[in-house]
């Protein structure tokens, strides 16, 4: 099963890596957080939203989450509820 979740971009790197990709950090309303690298066609600015698509197995366990145009996407520790509220207000 696949589930879409909205994430807000909270940070974007100013420089690119050796492949020309910039890193973004994204946080959902439930505190789920990811970082990933994006090319110039898919990079967002701080405060914009992006949709993550999560694959979930039959037991309800998260298998992975992908973002359109994202590479090297990795989960991060969830920020505190206060920080999540500040991001989304």
N, CA, C and O atoms as a CHARMM CRD file, in Angstrom:
* protein
*
  356
    1    1 UNK  N      0.84400  -1.16700   0.00000 PROA 1      0.00000
    2    1 UNK  CA     0.00000   0.00000   0.00000 PROA 1      0.00000
    3    1 UNK  C      0.89400   1.23600   0.00000 PROA 1      0.00000
    4    1 UNK  O      1.98200   1.23200   0.57500 PROA 1      0.00000
    5    2 UNK  N      0.42000   2.28700  -0.65000 PROA 2      0.00000
    6    2 UNK  CA     1.15900   3.53500  -0.67800 PROA 2      0.00000
    7    2 UNK  C      0.34400   4.63900  -0.02700 PROA 2      0.00000
    8    2 UNK  O     -0.87300   4.71200  -0.19000 PROA 2      0.00000
    9    3 UNK  N      1.03300   5.49400   0.71200 PROA 3      0.00000
   10    3 UNK  CA     0.39400   6.60000   1.41400 PROA 3      0.00000
   11    3 UNK  C      1.14500   7.88000   1.09100 PROA 3      0.00000
   12    3 UNK  O      2.37300   7.91500   1.17400 PROA 3      0.00000
   13    4 UNK  N      0.41700   8.94000   0.72200 PROA 4      0.00000
   14    4 UNK  CA     1.03000  10.24400   0.47500 PROA 4      0.00000
   15    4 UNK  C      1.02200  11.06000   1.75300 PROA 4      0.00000
   16    4 UNK  O      0.04800  11.04000   2.50600 PROA 4      0.00000
   17    5 UNK  N      2.11100  11.77800   1.99600 PROA 5      0.00000
   18    5 UNK  CA     2.20600  12.63500   3.17900 PROA 5      0.00000
   19    5 UNK  C      2.86200  13.95000   2.76900 PROA 5      0.00000
   20    5 UNK  O      3.83600  13.96400   2.01700 PROA 5      0.00000
   21    6 UNK  N      2.31200  15.05600   3.27700 PROA 6      0.00000
   22    6 UNK  CA     2.84600  16.37700   2.97400 PROA 6      0.00000
   23    6 UNK  C      3.97600  16.72200   3.94700 PROA 6      0.00000
   24    6 UNK  O      3.84500  16.54500   5.15800 PROA 6      0.00000
   25    7 UNK  N      5.07100  17.21100   3.40200 PROA 7      0.00000
   26    7 UNK  CA     6.23100  17.63900   4.18300 PROA 7      0.00000
   27    7 UNK  C      6.50800  19.10400   3.87600 PROA 7      0.00000
   28    7 UNK  O      6.26500  19.57000   2.76300 PROA 7      0.00000
   29    8 UNK  N      7.01200  19.81900   4.85900 PROA 8      0.00000
   30    8 UNK  CA     7.43200  21.20100   4.63600 PROA 8      0.00000
   31    8 UNK  C      8.95800  21.23300   4.61200 PROA 8      0.00000
   32    8 UNK  O      9.61800  20.60500   5.44000 PROA 8      0.00000
   33    9 UNK  N      9.50000  21.96800   3.66100 PROA 9      0.00000
   34    9 UNK  CA    10.94700  22.12400   3.54400 PROA 9      0.00000
   35    9 UNK  C     11.39900  23.12100   4.60800 PROA 9      0.00000
   36    9 UNK  O     10.92900  24.25900   4.64500 PROA 9      0.00000
   37   10 UNK  N     12.31500  22.68400   5.47100 PROA 10     0.00000
   38   10 UNK  CA    12.77800  23.55000   6.55400 PROA 10     0.00000
   39   10 UNK  C     14.19600  24.06100   6.33200 PROA 10     0.00000
   40   10 UNK  O     14.62000  25.01500   6.98400 PROA 10     0.00000
   41   11 UNK  N     14.92800  23.43700   5.42400 PROA 11     0.00000
   42   11 UNK  CA    16.28800  23.89100   5.12300 PROA 11     0.00000
   43   11 UNK  C     16.69400  23.40000   3.74500 PROA 11     0.00000
   44   11 UNK  O     16.31900  22.30700   3.32000 PROA 11     0.00000
   45   12 UNK  N     17.47200  24.23500   3.05000 PROA 12     0.00000
   46   12 UNK  CA    18.02100  23.89100   1.73000 PROA 12     0.00000
   47   12 UNK  C     19.48400  24.32500   1.71900 PROA 12     0.00000
   48   12 UNK  O     19.80800  25.45200   2.09200 PROA 12     0.00000
   49   13 UNK  N     20.35400  23.43100   1.29400 PROA 13     0.00000
   50   13 UNK  CA    21.77600  23.78000   1.24700 PROA 13     0.00000
   51   13 UNK  C     22.01900  24.86700   0.20300 PROA 13     0.00000
   52   13 UNK  O     21.33400  24.93200  -0.81800 PROA 13     0.00000
   53   14 UNK  N     22.98800  25.70400   0.47500 PROA 14     0.00000
   54   14 UNK  CA    23.34300  26.77100  -0.46900 PROA 14     0.00000
   55   14 UNK  C     24.26800  26.24800  -1.56200 PROA 14     0.00000
   56   14 UNK  O     24.23400  26.73200  -2.69300 PROA 14     0.00000
   57   15 UNK  N     25.07900  25.28000  -1.23100 PROA 15     0.00000
   58   15 UNK  CA    26.01800  24.72100  -2.20500 PROA 15     0.00000
   59   15 UNK  C     25.51900  23.37800  -2.71500 PROA 15     0.00000
   60   15 UNK  O     24.57600  22.80700  -2.16800 PROA 15     0.00000
   61   16 UNK  N     26.15100  22.88200  -3.75800 PROA 16     0.00000
   62   16 UNK  CA    25.79100  21.58400  -4.32100 PROA 16     0.00000
   63   16 UNK  C     26.87500  20.56800  -4.00800 PROA 16     0.00000
   64   16 UNK  O     28.01500  20.91900  -3.70500 PROA 16     0.00000
   65   17 UNK  N     26.48900  19.28500  -4.08900 PROA 17     0.00000
   66   17 UNK  CA    27.49900  18.23200  -3.92100 PROA 17     0.00000
   67   17 UNK  C     28.21700  18.02800  -5.25600 PROA 17     0.00000
   68   17 UNK  O     27.98700  18.77600  -6.20600 PROA 17     0.00000
   69   18 UNK  N     29.07100  17.03500  -5.32900 PROA 18     0.00000
   70   18 UNK  CA    29.87600  16.82200  -6.53700 PROA 18     0.00000
   71   18 UNK  C     29.03100  16.41000  -7.74600 PROA 18     0.00000
   72   18 UNK  O     29.52100  16.42400  -8.87500 PROA 18     0.00000
   73   19 UNK  N     27.76400  16.04400  -7.51600 PROA 19     0.00000
   74   19 UNK  CA    26.86500  15.68500  -8.61700 PROA 19     0.00000
   75   19 UNK  C     25.90400  16.81200  -8.97300 PROA 19     0.00000
   76   19 UNK  O     25.01100  16.62300  -9.79900 PROA 19     0.00000
   77   20 UNK  N     26.07400  17.98200  -8.36000 PROA 20     0.00000
   78   20 UNK  CA    25.22900  19.13300  -8.65600 PROA 20     0.00000
   79   20 UNK  C     23.89500  19.12400  -7.92000 PROA 20     0.00000
   80   20 UNK  O     22.97900  19.85500  -8.29700 PROA 20     0.00000
   81   21 UNK  N     23.77100  18.30200  -6.86900 PROA 21     0.00000
   82   21 UNK  CA    22.52100  18.20800  -6.11500 PROA 21     0.00000
   83   21 UNK  C     22.59200  19.03700  -4.83700 PROA 21     0.00000
   84   21 UNK  O     23.65200  19.15400  -4.22100 PROA 21     0.00000
   85   22 UNK  N     21.45500  19.61200  -4.44300 PROA 22     0.00000
   86   22 UNK  CA    21.35700  20.32700  -3.18100 PROA 22     0.00000
   87   22 UNK  C     20.58700  19.46100  -2.18700 PROA 22     0.00000
   88   22 UNK  O     19.71800  18.67900  -2.57100 PROA 22     0.00000
   89   23 UNK  N     20.91400  19.61000  -0.91600 PROA 23     0.00000
   90   23 UNK  CA    20.24700  18.82700   0.11600 PROA 23     0.00000
   91   23 UNK  C     19.10300  19.63100   0.73600 PROA 23     0.00000
   92   23 UNK  O     19.23100  20.82800   0.99300 PROA 23     0.00000
   93   24 UNK  N     17.98600  18.94400   0.97000 PROA 24     0.00000
   94   24 UNK  CA    16.83900  19.55300   1.63900 PROA 24     0.00000
   95   24 UNK  C     16.51000  18.73300   2.87600 PROA 24     0.00000
   96   24 UNK  O     16.71700  17.52000   2.91000 PROA 24     0.00000
   97   25 UNK  N     15.99300  19.41900   3.89300 PROA 25     0.00000
   98   25 UNK  CA    15.45200  18.75300   5.07600 PROA 25     0.00000
   99   25 UNK  C     13.96600  19.04500   5.10100 PROA 25     0.00000
  100   25 UNK  O     13.54600  20.19300   4.95700 PROA 25     0.00000
  101   26 UNK  N     13.15700  17.98500   5.28700 PROA 26     0.00000
  102   26 UNK  CA    11.70200  18.08500   5.19700 PROA 26     0.00000
  103   26 UNK  C     11.07400  17.48300   6.44200 PROA 26     0.00000
  104   26 UNK  O     11.53000  16.45300   6.93900 PROA 26     0.00000
  105   27 UNK  N     10.00700  18.13900   6.95700 PROA 27     0.00000
  106   27 UNK  CA     9.32800  17.68400   8.16600 PROA 27     0.00000
  107   27 UNK  C      7.82000  17.65200   7.91700 PROA 27     0.00000
  108   27 UNK  O      7.24800  18.60700   7.39000 PROA 27     0.00000
  109   28 UNK  N      7.18400  16.54300   8.30200 PROA 28     0.00000
  110   28 UNK  CA     5.72900  16.39900   8.18600 PROA 28     0.00000
  111   28 UNK  C      5.05200  16.89700   9.46300 PROA 28     0.00000
  112   28 UNK  O      5.71200  17.12100  10.47800 PROA 28     0.00000
  113   29 UNK  N      3.74700  17.06500   9.40400 PROA 29     0.00000
  114   29 UNK  CA     2.98300  17.54600  10.56500 PROA 29     0.00000
  115   29 UNK  C      3.05600  16.59300  11.75600 PROA 29     0.00000
  116   29 UNK  O      2.90300  17.01200  12.90300 PROA 29     0.00000
  117   30 UNK  N      3.28900  15.31400  11.48100 PROA 30     0.00000
  118   30 UNK  CA     3.39600  14.34200  12.58500 PROA 30     0.00000
  119   30 UNK  C      4.82600  14.21400  13.11200 PROA 30     0.00000
  120   30 UNK  O      5.08900  13.38400  13.98200 PROA 30     0.00000
  121   31 UNK  N      5.75300  15.02900  12.59300 PROA 31     0.00000
  122   31 UNK  CA     7.13300  15.02000  13.06200 PROA 31     0.00000
  123   31 UNK  C      8.07000  14.13200  12.27500 PROA 31     0.00000
  124   31 UNK  O      9.27500  14.13200  12.52500 PROA 31     0.00000
  125   32 UNK  N      7.53900  13.37400  11.32600 PROA 32     0.00000
  126   32 UNK  CA     8.40500  12.55600  10.47600 PROA 32     0.00000
  127   32 UNK  C      9.34400  13.48800   9.70900 PROA 32     0.00000
  128   32 UNK  O      8.90200  14.49000   9.14600 PROA 32     0.00000
  129   33 UNK  N     10.62700  13.16300   9.68700 PROA 33     0.00000
  130   33 UNK  CA    11.60500  14.04500   9.04100 PROA 33     0.00000
  131   33 UNK  C     12.54300  13.24200   8.13600 PROA 33     0.00000
  132   33 UNK  O     12.91400  12.10800   8.44100 PROA 33     0.00000
  133   34 UNK  N     12.91000  13.86100   7.02500 PROA 34     0.00000
  134   34 UNK  CA    13.83800  13.25800   6.06800 PROA 34     0.00000
  135   34 UNK  C     14.78700  14.31300   5.55400 PROA 34     0.00000
  136   34 UNK  O     14.49400  15.50800   5.58000 PROA 34     0.00000
  137   35 UNK  N     15.94300  13.84400   5.07900 PROA 35     0.00000
  138   35 UNK  CA    16.83500  14.68900   4.30300 PROA 35     0.00000
  139   35 UNK  C     17.09200  13.96500   2.99500 PROA 35     0.00000
  140   35 UNK  O     17.10100  12.73500   2.94600 PROA 35     0.00000
  141   36 UNK  N     17.29800  14.72500   1.94700 PROA 36     0.00000
  142   36 UNK  CA    17.55500  14.12000   0.65400 PROA 36     0.00000
  143   36 UNK  C     18.18500  15.12400  -0.29300 PROA 36     0.00000
  144   36 UNK  O     18.15300  16.33000  -0.04800 PROA 36     0.00000
  145   37 UNK  N     18.75000  14.62500  -1.35800 PROA 37     0.00000
  146   37 UNK  CA    19.39800  15.46900  -2.36200 PROA 37     0.00000
  147   37 UNK  C     18.49100  15.59400  -3.58400 PROA 37     0.00000
  148   37 UNK  O     17.85600  14.62400  -3.99700 PROA 37     0.00000
  149   38 UNK  N     18.43700  16.79400  -4.15800 PROA 38     0.00000
  150   38 UNK  CA    17.54900  17.08500  -5.27600 PROA 38     0.00000
  151   38 UNK  C     18.28500  17.89700  -6.32900 PROA 38     0.00000
  152   38 UNK  O     19.14800  18.71400  -6.00900 PROA 38     0.00000
  153   39 UNK  N     17.93100  17.65900  -7.60100 PROA 39     0.00000
  154   39 UNK  CA    18.53800  18.43100  -8.67800 PROA 39     0.00000
  155   39 UNK  C     17.82600  19.77800  -8.80900 PROA 39     0.00000
  156   39 UNK  O     16.83300  20.03100  -8.12600 PROA 39     0.00000
  157   40 UNK  N     18.32800  20.62200  -9.67400 PROA 40     0.00000
  158   40 UNK  CA    17.79500  21.98700  -9.79800 PROA 40     0.00000
  159   40 UNK  C     16.35500  22.01800 -10.30700 PROA 40     0.00000
  160   40 UNK  O     15.66400  23.01600 -10.10100 PROA 40     0.00000
  161   41 UNK  N     15.88400  20.96600 -10.95900 PROA 41     0.00000
  162   41 UNK  CA    14.50800  20.93000 -11.44900 PROA 41     0.00000
  163   41 UNK  C     13.51600  20.59100 -10.33400 PROA 41     0.00000
  164   41 UNK  O     12.33700  20.93500 -10.42800 PROA 41     0.00000
  165   42 UNK  N     13.98200  19.92500  -9.29200 PROA 42     0.00000
  166   42 UNK  CA    13.09500  19.45000  -8.22700 PROA 42     0.00000
  167   42 UNK  C     13.33100  20.09700  -6.87200 PROA 42     0.00000
  168   42 UNK  O     12.62400  19.79100  -5.91200 PROA 42     0.00000
  169   43 UNK  N     14.30700  20.98200  -6.77900 PROA 43     0.00000
  170   43 UNK  CA    14.59900  21.61400  -5.48900 PROA 43     0.00000
  171   43 UNK  C     13.47600  22.59100  -5.12800 PROA 43     0.00000
  172   43 UNK  O     12.92700  23.26700  -5.99800 PROA 43     0.00000
  173   44 UNK  N     13.15200  22.65500  -3.87000 PROA 44     0.00000
  174   44 UNK  CA    12.14000  23.58600  -3.36400 PROA 44     0.00000
  175   44 UNK  C     12.84200  24.66900  -2.54800 PROA 44     0.00000
  176   44 UNK  O     14.03400  24.56400  -2.25800 PROA 44     0.00000
  177   45 UNK  N     12.10300  25.69900  -2.18400 PROA 45     0.00000
  178   45 UNK  CA    12.64700  26.71100  -1.30600 PROA 45     0.00000
  179   45 UNK  C     12.11100  26.48200   0.09800 PROA 45     0.00000
  180   45 UNK  O     11.09500  25.81300   0.28500 PROA 45     0.00000
  181   46 UNK  N     12.79700  27.03500   1.07200 PROA 46     0.00000
  182   46 UNK  CA    12.38100  26.88800   2.46500 PROA 46     0.00000
  183   46 UNK  C     10.94100  27.37600   2.61700 PROA 46     0.00000
  184   46 UNK  O     10.59000  28.45900   2.15000 PROA 46     0.00000
  185   47 UNK  N     10.11400  26.56500   3.27500 PROA 47     0.00000
  186   47 UNK  CA     8.71300  26.91200   3.49700 PROA 47     0.00000
  187   47 UNK  C      7.74700  26.28700   2.51100 PROA 47     0.00000
  188   47 UNK  O      6.54800  26.21000   2.78100 PROA 47     0.00000
  189   48 UNK  N      8.25500  25.83500   1.36200 PROA 48     0.00000
  190   48 UNK  CA     7.39300  25.15100   0.39300 PROA 48     0.00000
  191   48 UNK  C      7.09600  23.73800   0.88600 PROA 48     0.00000
  192   48 UNK  O      7.78300  23.20800   1.75900 PROA 48     0.00000
  193   49 UNK  N      6.06300  23.14900   0.31000 PROA 49     0.00000
  194   49 UNK  CA     5.72000  21.77600   0.66700 PROA 49     0.00000
  195   49 UNK  C      6.06400  20.83000  -0.47300 PROA 49     0.00000
  196   49 UNK  O      6.15100  21.22100  -1.63700 PROA 49     0.00000
  197   50 UNK  N      6.25700  19.57500  -0.09400 PROA 50     0.00000
  198   50 UNK  CA     6.57400  18.51600  -1.04300 PROA 50     0.00000
  199   50 UNK  C      5.86600  17.25400  -0.54900 PROA 50     0.00000
  200   50 UNK  O      5.70400  17.06200   0.65700 PROA 50     0.00000
  201   51 UNK  N      5.45100  16.41000  -1.46600 PROA 51     0.00000
  202   51 UNK  CA     4.74900  15.17600  -1.11000 PROA 51     0.00000
  203   51 UNK  C      5.72600  14.00500  -1.09600 PROA 51     0.00000
  204   51 UNK  O      6.47200  13.78200  -2.05000 PROA 51     0.00000
  205   52 UNK  N      5.70200  13.26500   0.01000 PROA 52     0.00000
  206   52 UNK  CA     6.45600  12.02900   0.11400 PROA 52     0.00000
  207   52 UNK  C      5.50200  10.86200  -0.04600 PROA 52     0.00000
  208   52 UNK  O      4.38900  10.89200   0.47900 PROA 52     0.00000
  209   53 UNK  N      5.92200   9.84500  -0.75900 PROA 53     0.00000
  210   53 UNK  CA     5.09300   8.65300  -0.96600 PROA 53     0.00000
  211   53 UNK  C      5.73800   7.50100  -0.20800 PROA 53     0.00000
  212   53 UNK  O      6.86000   7.09100  -0.50600 PROA 53     0.00000
  213   54 UNK  N      5.00600   6.98600   0.78200 PROA 54     0.00000
  214   54 UNK  CA     5.52100   5.90500   1.62100 PROA 54     0.00000
  215   54 UNK  C      4.91000   4.57900   1.20700 PROA 54     0.00000
  216   54 UNK  O      3.71400   4.48800   0.93300 PROA 54     0.00000
  217   55 UNK  N      5.74800   3.55500   1.16700 PROA 55     0.00000
  218   55 UNK  CA     5.28300   2.18500   0.93300 PROA 55     0.00000
  219   55 UNK  C      5.17200   1.49600   2.28100 PROA 55     0.00000
  220   55 UNK  O      6.09900   1.53400   3.09000 PROA 55     0.00000
  221   56 UNK  N      4.01100   0.85700   2.51500 PROA 56     0.00000
  222   56 UNK  CA     3.73500   0.19800   3.78400 PROA 56     0.00000
  223   56 UNK  C      3.35600  -1.24900   3.49400 PROA 56     0.00000
  224   56 UNK  O      2.56600  -1.52200   2.59000 PROA 56     0.00000
  225   57 UNK  N      3.92400  -2.17900   4.26800 PROA 57     0.00000
  226   57 UNK  CA     3.61800  -3.59100   4.03100 PROA 57     0.00000
  227   57 UNK  C      2.28000  -3.97000   4.67100 PROA 57     0.00000
  228   57 UNK  O      1.62200  -3.12600   5.27900 PROA 57     0.00000
  229   58 UNK  N      1.88300  -5.22200   4.53700 PROA 58     0.00000
  230   58 UNK  CA     0.59400  -5.69500   5.04500 PROA 58     0.00000
  231   58 UNK  C      0.49000  -5.64400   6.56900 PROA 58     0.00000
  232   58 UNK  O     -0.61500  -5.67000   7.11100 PROA 58     0.00000
  233   59 UNK  N      1.61400  -5.57300   7.25700 PROA 59     0.00000
  234   59 UNK  CA     1.61700  -5.47400   8.72000 PROA 59     0.00000
  235   59 UNK  C      1.59100  -4.03000   9.20300 PROA 59     0.00000
  236   59 UNK  O      1.62300  -3.77600  10.40700 PROA 59     0.00000
  237   60 UNK  N      1.53200  -3.07400   8.25900 PROA 60     0.00000
  238   60 UNK  CA     1.51300  -1.65900   8.61900 PROA 60     0.00000
  239   60 UNK  C      2.88000  -1.06500   8.88500 PROA 60     0.00000
  240   60 UNK  O      2.98500   0.05000   9.39500 PROA 60     0.00000
  241   61 UNK  N      3.93500  -1.80100   8.54300 PROA 61     0.00000
  242   61 UNK  CA     5.29600  -1.30900   8.76000 PROA 61     0.00000
  243   61 UNK  C      5.76500  -0.49700   7.57000 PROA 61     0.00000
  244   61 UNK  O      5.54400  -0.87500   6.42000 PROA 61     0.00000
  245   62 UNK  N      6.41600   0.62900   7.85600 PROA 62     0.00000
  246   62 UNK  CA     6.95400   1.49500   6.80900 PROA 62     0.00000
  247   62 UNK  C      8.13800   0.81400   6.13400 PROA 62     0.00000
  248   62 UNK  O      9.08200   0.39500   6.80400 PROA 62     0.00000
  249   63 UNK  N      8.09000   0.70300   4.81900 PROA 63     0.00000
  250   63 UNK  CA     9.19100   0.10500   4.06200 PROA 63     0.00000
  251   63 UNK  C     10.16200   1.17400   3.57900 PROA 63     0.00000
  252   63 UNK  O     11.37100   1.05300   3.77200 PROA 63     0.00000
  253   64 UNK  N      9.63300   2.21800   2.95100 PROA 64     0.00000
  254   64 UNK  CA    10.46400   3.31800   2.48300 PROA 64     0.00000
  255   64 UNK  C      9.57700   4.50800   2.11800 PROA 64     0.00000
  256   64 UNK  O      8.36100   4.37700   1.98000 PROA 64     0.00000
  257   65 UNK  N     10.20900   5.66400   1.96600 PROA 65     0.00000
  258   65 UNK  CA     9.52100   6.87300   1.52700 PROA 65     0.00000
  259   65 UNK  C     10.34700   7.49300   0.41500 PROA 65     0.00000
  260   65 UNK  O     11.56600   7.62000   0.53100 PROA 65     0.00000
  261   66 UNK  N      9.67500   7.88000  -0.66500 PROA 66     0.00000
  262   66 UNK  CA    10.36300   8.49600  -1.79600 PROA 66     0.00000
  263   66 UNK  C      9.75000   9.86800  -2.07700 PROA 66     0.00000
  264   66 UNK  O      8.58200  10.12400  -1.78400 PROA 66     0.00000
  265   67 UNK  N     10.57100  10.72800  -2.64800 PROA 67     0.00000
  266   67 UNK  CA    10.15700  12.06100  -3.06200 PROA 67     0.00000
  267   67 UNK  C     10.51200  12.21500  -4.52800 PROA 67     0.00000
  268   67 UNK  O     11.58800  11.79000  -4.95000 PROA 67     0.00000
  269   68 UNK  N      9.63700  12.80800  -5.30300 PROA 68     0.00000
  270   68 UNK  CA     9.88400  12.99300  -6.72700 PROA 68     0.00000
  271   68 UNK  C     11.18400  13.76500  -6.93900 PROA 68     0.00000
  272   68 UNK  O     11.34100  14.87900  -6.44000 PROA 68     0.00000
  273   69 UNK  N     12.09500  13.17800  -7.66500 PROA 69     0.00000
  274   69 UNK  CA    13.37500  13.81700  -7.95600 PROA 69     0.00000
  275   69 UNK  C     14.38500  13.70500  -6.83400 PROA 69     0.00000
  276   69 UNK  O     15.48400  14.24900  -6.94100 PROA 69     0.00000
  277   70 UNK  N     14.03900  13.00700  -5.75300 PROA 70     0.00000
  278   70 UNK  CA    14.94000  12.89700  -4.61300 PROA 70     0.00000
  279   70 UNK  C     15.89700  11.72300  -4.73200 PROA 70     0.00000
  280   70 UNK  O     15.53000  10.65400  -5.22000 PROA 70     0.00000
  281   71 UNK  N     17.11800  11.93200  -4.28400 PROA 71     0.00000
  282   71 UNK  CA    18.12600  10.88100  -4.23500 PROA 71     0.00000
  283   71 UNK  C     18.73700  10.87000  -2.84500 PROA 71     0.00000
  284   71 UNK  O     18.72100  11.88700  -2.15100 PROA 71     0.00000
  285   72 UNK  N     19.26800   9.74700  -2.43800 PROA 72     0.00000
  286   72 UNK  CA    19.92800   9.61400  -1.14600 PROA 72     0.00000
  287   72 UNK  C     19.02000  10.09100  -0.01100 PROA 72     0.00000
  288   72 UNK  O     19.47800  10.77200   0.90700 PROA 72     0.00000
  289   73 UNK  N     17.74000   9.73600  -0.07100 PROA 73     0.00000
  290   73 UNK  CA    16.76800  10.14600   0.94400 PROA 73     0.00000
  291   73 UNK  C     16.91800   9.26300   2.17400 PROA 73     0.00000
  292   73 UNK  O     16.88100   8.03700   2.07600 PROA 73     0.00000
  293   74 UNK  N     17.08800   9.89400   3.33500 PROA 74     0.00000
  294   74 UNK  CA    17.28100   9.17200   4.59000 PROA 74     0.00000
  295   74 UNK  C     16.41400   9.77600   5.68600 PROA 74     0.00000
  296   74 UNK  O     16.22600  10.99200   5.73100 PROA 74     0.00000
  297   75 UNK  N     15.88000   8.93000   6.57600 PROA 75     0.00000
  298   75 UNK  CA    15.08900   9.45400   7.69000 PROA 75     0.00000
  299   75 UNK  C     15.98600  10.15000   8.71000 PROA 75     0.00000
  300   75 UNK  O     17.16100   9.81600   8.86400 PROA 75     0.00000
  301   76 UNK  N     15.40100  11.12100   9.39900 PROA 76     0.00000
  302   76 UNK  CA    16.08000  11.83100  10.48000 PROA 76     0.00000
  303   76 UNK  C     15.30700  11.60200  11.77700 PROA 76     0.00000
  304   76 UNK  O     14.15300  11.17400  11.74700 PROA 76     0.00000
  305   77 UNK  N     15.93200  11.88200  12.89700 PROA 77     0.00000
  306   77 UNK  CA    15.21300  11.84900  14.16400 PROA 77     0.00000
  307   77 UNK  C     14.13200  12.91800  14.13700 PROA 77     0.00000
  308   77 UNK  O     14.33600  14.00000  13.58700 PROA 77     0.00000
  309   78 UNK  N     12.99900  12.62100  14.72200 PROA 78     0.00000
  310   78 UNK  CA    11.88900  13.57300  14.72800 PROA 78     0.00000
  311   78 UNK  C     12.20700  14.74700  15.64400 PROA 78     0.00000
  312   78 UNK  O     12.73100  14.55700  16.74100 PROA 78     0.00000
  313   79 UNK  N     11.88800  15.96900  15.19400 PROA 79     0.00000
  314   79 UNK  CA    12.07100  17.12700  16.06900 PROA 79     0.00000
  315   79 UNK  C     11.01700  17.12400  17.17100 PROA 79     0.00000
  316   79 UNK  O     10.05500  16.35900  17.11100 PROA 79     0.00000
  317   80 UNK  N     11.19500  17.96500  18.16400 PROA 80     0.00000
  318   80 UNK  CA    10.22600  18.05700  19.25800 PROA 80     0.00000
  319   80 UNK  C      8.89200  18.58600  18.73500 PROA 80     0.00000
  320   80 UNK  O      8.83800  19.21000  17.67600 PROA 80     0.00000
  321   81 UNK  N      7.82400  18.33500  19.48100 PROA 81     0.00000
  322   81 UNK  CA     6.49700  18.81100  19.08100 PROA 81     0.00000
  323   81 UNK  C      6.45500  20.32600  18.97400 PROA 81     0.00000
  324   81 UNK  O      5.74900  20.86000  18.11900 PROA 81     0.00000
  325   82 UNK  N      7.19800  21.03300  19.82500 PROA 82     0.00000
  326   82 UNK  CA     7.23800  22.48900  19.77100 PROA 82     0.00000
  327   82 UNK  C      7.82600  22.97400  18.44600 PROA 82     0.00000
  328   82 UNK  O      7.33100  23.92900  17.84700 PROA 82     0.00000
  329   83 UNK  N      8.86600  22.31500  18.00700 PROA 83     0.00000
  330   83 UNK  CA     9.49200  22.69300  16.73100 PROA 83     0.00000
  331   83 UNK  C      8.55900  22.37300  15.57100 PROA 83     0.00000
  332   83 UNK  O      8.44000  23.17400  14.64400 PROA 83     0.00000
  333   84 UNK  N      7.89700  21.22600  15.60000 PROA 84     0.00000
  334   84 UNK  CA     6.96600  20.85900  14.53700 PROA 84     0.00000
  335   84 UNK  C      5.84400  21.88900  14.45200 PROA 84     0.00000
  336   84 UNK  O      5.47100  22.30600  13.35500 PROA 84     0.00000
  337   85 UNK  N      5.30200  22.30500  15.59900 PROA 85     0.00000
  338   85 UNK  CA     4.23600  23.32600  15.61300 PROA 85     0.00000
  339   85 UNK  C      4.71900  24.63000  15.00000 PROA 85     0.00000
  340   85 UNK  O      3.99400  25.27500  14.24200 PROA 85     0.00000
  341   86 UNK  N      5.95000  25.01500  15.33000 PROA 86     0.00000
  342   86 UNK  CA     6.52200  26.25900  14.79900 PROA 86     0.00000
  343   86 UNK  C      6.69900  26.16700  13.28700 PROA 86     0.00000
  344   86 UNK  O      6.44900  27.13800  12.57100 PROA 86     0.00000
  345   87 UNK  N      7.12200  25.02100  12.80600 PROA 87     0.00000
  346   87 UNK  CA     7.31100  24.81700  11.36400 PROA 87     0.00000
  347   87 UNK  C      5.99000  24.94500  10.61800 PROA 87     0.00000
  348   87 UNK  O      5.93300  25.55700   9.55100 PROA 87     0.00000
  349   88 UNK  N      4.93900  24.37500  11.17200 PROA 88     0.00000
  350   88 UNK  CA     3.64500  24.30100  10.46300 PROA 88     0.00000
  351   88 UNK  C      2.69900  25.45300  10.76200 PROA 88     0.00000
  352   88 UNK  O      1.62500  25.50900  10.16400 PROA 88     0.00000
  353   89 UNK  N      3.04300  26.37300  11.65500 PROA 89     0.00000
  354   89 UNK  CA     2.16800  27.52900  11.92200 PROA 89     0.00000
  355   89 UNK  C      2.60400  28.74600  11.16200 PROA 89     0.00000
  356   89 UNK  O      1.97800  29.80100  11.27400 PROA 89     0.00000
